[in-house]
């Protein structure tokens, strides 16, 4: 075993004078007023923006609200400016640049900055902020340095303790450094072999667990307490970078050869998601958001991915190619912006949704053919970027926000009063360009026109939709906003103006591999306070959720009280079978619940073939259902269930099922499958979701979804006798003959379950 003195020496070092270099070349093409800045975006990114605008407008899954937020973020900054340049290059730096900075990272409190790689050292700096000027600065010297015999390849700060740092070396050793104690002590090293270690990452969920990747294709997991390896993954080729997903506890992201891989640590390795699209070796991958990541490969390839995109890139960033480039571009992200630095010492900053850069910045490069930016890191809380090149030059780059003039402020206030919207705006018309441009000046203009509910629990309109409407139609509800075309009583309210996409509890792990291999996905609509009904189902026919080819979950909304939300939150943590949408849970919002269900299937489980929608007062004969699926495995674009024909709308306003003529004017509903339980093929999901948002809202969810929307899309509806969807005699024979039985109380689930499993009953 090697001795500590042979591996490193940690000492306080003498001052290193920071030298300001020659004036850097800063791109000034974005140093323009904010309105002109938006016009500039439209001019220079017209292909990107037009594609996204029509995509958001034409596809309900990408709302206009998202488009607005993306465009406002892209036009938020007017330029980039260097506010600090520091030279920490070794005096006798060799020409092959084998000791250039390769990793920059902030600690938990963002007060310490680690720069690794320079002269085989880890340099620790204090990232000081001048209170008066609001300008950060590094001390003229690192306050601590760890010197190694091997090249330091990566660093990772513990996300629970601000003074614990892990780093890896190409000698195959991973070190954990506790800075809170003596600098020459409390080093812990982990070594299994002499194979180069490329990256290290602390778990964001356990302060004692971290992982490291090696050139032999191994990812090893370590426990800091026991100082032992607690697990490993093995692939055939080297792994260049590994990262935990801080939003998804069991997800790991890593690169190998020309692919990016995502795995769930709870399942075998063959459940990996592969992101394929790079033509050369992938060297780096970073998390952008919960479901998005970016990766860079040799040859200046940078791509944006989404875990729901079936392994295909969402976007390829336009980075200038360079002949004979053997380095992968360096990447960093703050969630909205992507920084890319590569050969010739240029730095480009992109909005994550745009393939062309917003800003460019060039380091002074005396040898442009060989120099390159080697490390990047965004400040977690400030609009600042720390960049280093292969010569050991560190720069702090600030993104400066645009200022709003008095004229622009008056224009903004005017359009806010006019309640401008982005709907029906076309990029192909120059006049509409100006309308869109001016509408974007309204920082709070509303795409979803439903107001905030007056309750302490909801402070953001993003989590709000129509509140409970007792014995009133949606159209008759008085909303405290200015009237517009969506509130016209002659047209009713479109569902898209009431629905807010996304999920408070998404239950992303319900469908491994996006549902590929599932025979049936069963989604049960439930009220927040129906915990006893959910518990009874879990203990009876919900047991089929243990099968790998069956997935079962409950769909709920948001409650008005803490107690209901707390119940489903605890159930979600305990069972992992709760999907909570962004709508108030009430009877009149049942249609919104079904719309949320369609969105969830599209985003998280599109590859399953069949979906059963049912209620929590239903008993489902799952064996009978699985037999039915085998007989109809070739079915497409179909709703199965108990078909209701020639039903008429109830026009009596005091009725629970009242439908006003402005909501639905014909005197007869189209044929529909009744709501307690119906089955459908997954190929209807995308079309039904899109059409539902464009259709006038109707609170009768079965009529709306399987009747009005399905008929407009010409989707087949097929009657199935086994869907009883009503109360029937609860004897063993009738239970075994049916697929679904309605109006079952939670304590009766156990009786029916027992009779279903009773093998002694003689039935014809």
N, C-alpha and C positions, 0 to 999 in steps of 0.2 A: 504493500500500500504506500502511495506517495505521501510525503510529508507536506504540511501546509506551506512551509517556507519555500518549497520547490514550485509550488503552484502559483503563488502570488505574493505580493508585498503591498500592504495598505498603509499609506503614509500621508501626512499633510505635506503639501508641496509648496515651493516658493512661488511668488507671483509670476504670472505670465502676462506680459503687457499685451493688451488688446490693440490691434492695429486696424485702423480704418483703411480700407483699400480704396482703389480708384472708384470714381463715381459709377454706380451701377446704372445699367440701361433699364429704365422703367417704361413699360408701355403706358402711354397716356391717352389711348383711344377711348377709355371709359371715363375720363375726367370731364363729365358733362352733366348738365342739370338733369333732374330726375325724370321729367317728362320726355326730354330728349333721350334719356337713357332707355326708356321703354321703347321709343321709336327705333333706337339703335338695335335693341333686341329683335324687334320685328323685322328690321332690314337684314340683319346679319344671321339670324336664326330662323328665317321664314320657313324653311323646309322642316326643321324640327318642330316649330310651334304649330304650323299648319297640321302636321300629322297628329300631334297630341291634341290640338283643339278639336279636330273632327273625331279623333278617337274618344275623347272624353264626352263629346256631345252625342256621338252616335252609340256609344257603349255605356250602359248604365253602370257598369262596374267601375268606371273611372269617371267620377263626377266632375261637374264643372267647378265645384268648390275646390277640388284638388288641383285642377288646372290653374285656378286663380291663385292659390297659395304658391304653386310652383313658380308662376310667372312673377309674382310679387317678390319672392325670395331671389329669383334670378336678377331682378332689377334693384335689389336692395342696396348694393354697394356701387360706388362710383369709380373707385380705383384701388390699387394696392400700393403700399409704400413701405420701404425699408426703414425701420426705426432703431436698428442696432446691428452692427457688424463686428464680429469678434474672430480673432485669429488664434486658434489653439493647435495649429499644425506643429508636429515635431520638427525640430531644427534640421535634422538629417533625414528628411523623408525620402524614401527611395522612389525610383521612377515608376515602379510597377504598381504603386498605390495599394499595396497589400495591407496597409494599415488605415485605410480611410474610415470615417465614422459610418457605421452601418445601422445603428439603432438609436432613436431618441424617444424618451418616455417621461411623462409627468407622474409624480407620486399621487397618492390619494387626495391630499390637501392642495395639490397643484403649486406647492411652494418649492419643491425640489425637482431638478431636471437632470436626468442621466443621459450622458452621451457616451456610447460605447464604440469600440473599434479603433480609435485613434491610438497608434503606437501600442497596440495590445492592452489598452487601458480602459477602465471605466472611470469617466470623469463626472463628478457630482457637483452641480451648481445650485446656488440659491437663485430662484426666479423672483427677483424683487420688483415691486410695482411702486413707482413714485406717486405718492398720493396727490400732489399738486398737478403734475403734468400728465398723470395717468399713463406714463410710458414705462414699460418693463425694462429691466436691465439685468444682465448677468454680472456677477462679480468679476473683477479683472483676473481672477484665477478660480479654478475649481477648489472647493473647500475640502475635497477628499478625492483620492485616486486609488484605485485598485489595479496593480500592475500584474500581468500574467505572462507566462511563457508562450501561451497559445493565443490565437486570435479570438477575441470576444465576438460572438456572432449575434446575440440577441439579449435584450433585457426585458423584465416584466416586474412591475411593482405589485405588491400585495394590495388588493382592493379593500381590505379590512384594517390593515395596519400600515400607516404611512411610512414607517421606517424599515420595512422589510422589502428587500429587493432580491429577485432571482435572476441569474444570467447564465448563459451557456457558452461553451467554447468549442472550437473545432478539434480540441483534444478529446472530446467525448465526455466532458465533465459538466455537471450542472451545479452551480453554487447558490446558496441562500445566505444573504448578508443581512444581519440584524444591526442596523445603524444606531439603534437606541443605546446599545452597549459599547464597550470598547472596540475600536476599529480593528484591532489586531486579534480579536476573539469573536466567538459566536458566528464563525463561518461554518456552514454545513455543506458538504459536498456529496453528490450522488453520482456514482460511476458504476457502469455495468461492463463497459468495454472501451476500446480506444477508437470507436467509430465516431466521426465528426457529428456533433450535435448542432443543428441549424436554428432551432427556435425553442423558446420556453414560454409558458403562459400559466399564470395563476388562475384558479377557478374563481369566478365571481360569486359562487354560492357556498364555498367552504374555504375558510382562511388557511387551512393546512394542506390543501390539495393543489398540486400543479402538475403539468404535463410537459414533456419535451419530445422533440422529433429528431430522428437520426437518419443518416445517409443509407442505412441498410433497410429502410422502409418501416421502421418501428416507431410507434408512439408509445411512450412509457408514462405511467401515472405514478406519482410519488406522494407519500404522506410525510409532511414535515415533522410530525410528532414522533412517529416510529422510525423515521429516517430510512424507510424501506420502500421498494417498489410495490404498488398494490394492484397493478394491472398493466396490460399491454395490448396493443393492436399491431398486427404485422401485415405489411403489404410487400409487393415484389420490388418496388423501386423507391428511391429516396424521397423523403418528405421534407420539403423546404420550409414550410411554415404551418403552424397550427394555432388555432384560436378557439376559445370557448365563446358561445353565444350568450351574452349577458342577459338576454330576455327569455331564452329557452333553456331551462336548467340542464337538460341532458344532451344538448346539441353541441357537436364539435365540428369545426370547419378546418380543412387542411388541403394542401396542394401536393400533387404527385404527378410527375411527367407533364403532360399537357392538359390535365383536367383538374378541376376543383371538386372536392368531395365533402359531403355532409353526412354525418352519421348520428344516430341516436344511441347513446351509451347503454340504454336499457335493452337494446335488441342486438342480434348477431350482426356481424360486419356485412353480411349480404343484403342488408336493408339500406345501404348507402344510397344517397342521391348524388348522381354524377352530373357536373356542369361541363358540357363538352362544347368546344368552339375555338379554343386556342390551337394554333398550328405549330407552336413551339413550347418549350418547357416553361411551366408556370412557376414563378419564383415567389410570389407574394399574394396574400388574400387578406382583406379587411372587411369587417362588419360595417355596413352603412346604417341599417336599421334592423328591426326584428326579423324581417324576411328577406332583406336585400344584402348583397355583398358585392365587392369589386375585386377583380384579380388582375395581375399584370404578368406578362410573359416576356421572354427574350424577343427582341425585335419590335419593341414599342407597342405591343398589343395590350390594351386595357379594356375590360368588359364589365358591364353591370349585369347582375343576375338576381333572380327572385326564386325562392324555394318552390314556388307554385308554377314556375314557367316550364316545367317538365324538362329541365336540363338545358334549355336553350337561352342564349344571352338576350337580355332586354335591349341592350344598347352597346355599341362599340364606340369608344371615344376616339376622336380624330387627333392622333399624335403623330407628328412628323416622323417618318421612317429615316433610319440612318444606316448606310451600308456598313457591313462588318461590325455591327453592334453586338457585342457579346454580353451586355448588361441588360437586365430587365429594368424597366422604368420603376422609379420609386413612387409609392402611392400613400396617401393619407386622406382621411375624411372626417368631417364633423357631423355627419348625418344629412346635411343639405348640400354641401360643397365637396368636391373631390379635387385634391391637389395632386398633380403629376409632375415629377421631375425626372429628367433623363440626360442623355448625352448632350454635349455642347453647353452644358450648364444652364439650360432654360427650365423655368418653372411655369406651368400653366394651371389655371384654376377654372374648373368647370362647375356648372350646376349639374347635379347628378342626373337630371332628366334630359340634358342637352349634350349632344355629341361634339359641338364646337365650343371652344374655350371662351370664357368671359374676360379673363385677364391673362397677361403674360408678363413674366419678370425674368431678367437675365442676369446671372452672376457674372462678374468680371472673370473671363477665362483666358489666361495667357496661352494655354495650349488647348484650344477648343476641340481638337480632334480626339483628345484623350480624357478631358475633364468631364465630370458628370455630377449631378446631384445624387448623393448617396443615402440621405436619410431625411424624413419629413415627419412632422407631428403637429397636429392642431392643439391649441390650448383648449382644454375641456369646457372652460367657462367664458373665455374672451375670444373676440374675433381676431385671433393672432395665430400665426403659423411659424414654427421654428424649422429652419431648413439648414442642412449642412452639405458641403460638397466634398469630393475626394481629397481636396487639399487641406481639409480641416478647418475650413471657413464656416462659421455659424452665423446665420442671419435671422433676425426676428422680423417677420413680414406682417403688416397690419392691413386688414380689409377695412376701408373707410366707407362709412355709410353716406348715402346721398342726403343732402339737406333740402328742406321744402321751403320754397320762397313764399312770400305773402300772396303773390298771384296764384301760385299752385294751391295754396291753402284755401283761397276763396273758390277756386275751381273745384277742389275736393268737396267743400261744403255744399256747393251748388248741386253737384251730382249726387251727393248723399241725400239731399232734399228731394231730388227727382227719383230716387230709388232705382238707379240704373242697374241693369243686369247684363250678363254676358250672353244670355240666350239669344239665338237667332242672329249671331254675328258671324260674318264670313271674312276670312283672310283674303279672299279673292277680290273683294271690293274695297277700293281705296278709301271710300267714304266710311265704310264699316270699320276699317283699320283705325280711323280717327275716333270713331265712337267707342271701340274697344279700348283704345289707348286712354281716352278720357275716363271711361268707366273704371279702369284700373286705378285711377287716382283716389277712388273712394276706398279707404283702407278697411272699412267695415261694411261694404255693400253686401247684400244678402243674396245668395243663390237659393238656399233653402229658406223660405219665407215664414216658417213657423217660429213664433216668438219663444222667448225663454219662459218656462213655467215659473210662476211666482212661488218658489219654495226654496228653502235654505239648502236643500240637497243638490240642486242643479244651478250652477253658476255659468255654465258654458252652453251655448246653443248647439254645440256639436253633439251633445249627449241627450238632446231633447227632441221629442216629436209630439204628436197630438196627445193631449192628456185625455183622461176618461171623459166621455160624453154620454151622460145618462139620458136615454130616451130622446136623443136629438140626432139628426143627421149630421154628417161631417160638414156639409155645405152650410147648414144653418148655424154652426158654431161661430160666434163673433170673435175674431182675432184682433188684438190691439195693434194692428199694423195698417199702413196705408193700403187701400185697395189696389189691386192690379189684376191682370188678366186671369191669374190662377184662382182668384176669389170671386170670379164672375159666376153668379148663381145659375146662369143659363148653361154654363159649361161644367160646373163642379170643380173639385180640387183634384189635380193629378197626384197619384201616389208618390211620385218623385219629390213633390213639394212637402211631403210629410215624413218621408223615410230618410234616415241618416245611416249611411253605410258604416260597416265596421262592427266590432264586438268588444264588449267590456270583458267578457271571458271567452276567448276563442276556441279553447279545447283543441289546440292544433295537433296534439298527439293521438287523437282518436283514430285517424286513418293513416297508418303507415304507408309509405309509398303512394300517397294521394289516393288511396283506396284500391290500388291495383291488387287483385287477389281476393277482394271482398265479394261475397255472394249477395249480401244484403246490408244496407245501412238503414237502421231504424231510428227515426227522430221523433221524440215524444214531446208534444207541446204540453207545458205544465205551468201552473200558477206558482208564484213565489212561496205561498204559504201551504202548498200541497206536499210538504216534506214526507208525510206519512204515506201518501200514494206512491211517491218515488221510492221510498224505502221498501214498500211491499213489492213493487215491480222488480227491484234489484234482487230480492230474495226469492222470487218465483220465476216467471218466464224471462226476466232480464238476465238470468244466469247464462243465457246463450251468448252474452257478451264475452264470456271466457273463450269462446271459439275464435280462432284466427281469421275465419271467413265471415264473421258477424260482428258488426259494430253497433252499439246502442248508446244514445245520449238524450238528455232532456234539454228542450229549448225554452228559455224564459226571457222575460224582459227586466226592466229596472223598476224597483219598488219605490214607493214614496216615503217609506220609513227605513230606518237603519236595520231593523230586525229582519225584514225579509231579505234584504241584500246580504246581510251577515250570514243568514242561513245558507243561501246558495253558494256564498264564498267558501264557507266551511265544507259544504258538500263537495264542491269542486276540488278543494285541497285533499279531501279524504278519498273520493272515488274517481275524480278525473273524468266525469261524464256530464258536465254542465256546459251548455253554450248560452251565453247571455248577450243579447243584442242591445242596441242603443235606442230603445223605445220604452215608454211606460207600459208596464204589464197590466193590461185591462182587457175586458171583453171586446170593446170597440177597436182595439188594436190587434185583434187576432190576424187580420190580413197582413199587418206589418210583421207579425211573427212569422208568417209563412214566407213573406218576401225575404226576411232575414235568413230563413232556412235555405232558400234557393241560393242566396249569396254565399252562405257558408259552404254548401255543396260545391259550388263553382270554384271557390278559392281553396278548399282544403280536402275535398274528396271527389274530384271530377272523374276518376277512373273506375269507380264502382259502377255496376250495371243497373242495379235496382235500388230504389229508395222507398221505404214505407213511412208515410206520415201518419201518426196516430196521436191519441190523447191519453192522459194519465188515468182516465177512468175506463180504459179498455183492457180486455184480456186478449192476448195474441197467442194463437197456437203456432209457435215458431216452426215445429216439424212440418205441419201442414203447409205453412208458407213456403218453406224451402222446397217441398215437393212441387208446389205450384210454380216456383221459379224455374225448375228444371224443364217443365213442360212448355214454358214460354221464354226460354233463354234466347230465342232469336227475335223477340219482339223489339220494335223500335217506335219511338215517338207515340207512346201510349200511356193513358191513365187507366188503371184497373180499380174497380171498387163497386159499391152499390150505386147503380145509376138511377138518378132522379130525373124524371121526364115531365115536362109540361107544368112545372111549378110556376106559380104567379107571384110577383112581388106583393108584399103586404104594404098597403098605403095608409094604414091606420097609425097615426103618429104616436099613439100611446103604446104600441107594440114594441117588444124588445127587438123584433126582426124588421122593423119599419125601414123601408127603402123609399126615398123621395124620388119623384120623376126626374129631378136634375141629376141624381146619381145614376139612375137607370130608367130610361124612358119607355122601352118596350113593355108590353103587358104580359110577357112571358119570358122566363129565364131560359137560356139554352140548357140542354141536357148537361148535368154535372154529376160527379161522384160525391156522395155525402162525406162530410168532413171528419167524422170520428175516426175513420181509417181509410186511406186509399194508397195504392201502390203506383209508382211511375218509373219509367226508364230514365236514365240519367241524361240522355240526349235531348230531353225537353228543357233541362234546367236553364241553360243560357238564354234561350228564346223566351221562355216564360218570365224569367227575371226582367229582361229588357222590356218586354211588352207590358208587364205589370206596372212598371214605373211610368210608362207612358199613358196608362189607362186611368180613367176617373176612379177615385177611391170608393170602394164598397166594403163595408165592414163584415159582410157575410163571406168569410174567407173561402169556403168551398165553392160557392156560386162564382165568386170573383176569379179564383185560380183555375179550377177545373171546368168552369162553365164559360164565363165571358172571355177570359184570356185564352183559354185552350181553343175555343171555337174560332177566335180571330186568327189564331195560328194554324187552324185546321189540324189540330192534334186529336188523334183517335181516343175516344173514351169507351171502355169496354165493361159491360156488366159482368160481375162475378158473384154467383149465388152464395159462395162461402163467406163473403163479407156480410155478416148479419147486421152490424152497426145498429143494433137495437137490443133491448132486453129480451132474452129468451129463457126457457126453462133450463135451470142449471143442473142438468143430469149429465153423466159421463158421456153418453152417446152424442148428444147435441154439441157438447164441448169439443169432442174429437172431430166432428164433421166440419166445424166452422174454422175460418181463419181469424175472424175478429168478432168479439162480443162486446156490446156497449153497456154503459151504465153499471159498471162494476165498482162497488165500494172497496176501499183499500183492504179491509179485513176479509173481503170475499175472494181476493186474489189467491189466498192460500188454499181456500177450499177448491177453487177451480183448478189450481195447479196440482193438487193432490188427485183430483178426479182424472185429470189429463194423463197423469203418470200411472194410474191404476190399470194394471194389465189384466185384471180379473173380469172386467166388464165385457159382456157379450153384446156386440152391436152389429146390426145388419149392414 
